[in-house]
Amino acid sequence: VAVTNESCCTVPSDGAGFLCSEGVAPCSDRSSYLYFDTVHPTEHVYVQLSTKAYSSELDTEVYPFNVKVLAGLAVTSSLAQPW
């Protein structure tokens, strides 16, 4: 990601909103931007974050474990149903 200080699309400069202006085309290379508008990361960033959340083994990125490990855990309950 090369551009971190501005969004991929044009946002109203009057402070009236934080989403893209209507009728204005977004940037041509969204993968080079951190944010699509002022609050939403681009798809490229979401892919990086979700990949790390699912499979990273670094404690600084996922703690106490990643989603892949979480999905493989067996679920048990001490609250047995009487029926």
CORPEGI-V726608 format. One line per field, one symbol per residue. burial: I if it has 24 or more other ideal C-beta (glycine too) atoms within 12 Angstrom, else O. A space follows every 50 residues. Layout:
burial = ???
//
This chain:
burial = OOOOOOIIIOIOOOOOOOOOOOOOOIOOOIOOIIIIIIOOOIOOOOOOOO OOOOOOOOOOOOOOOOOOOOOOOOOOOOOOOOO
//
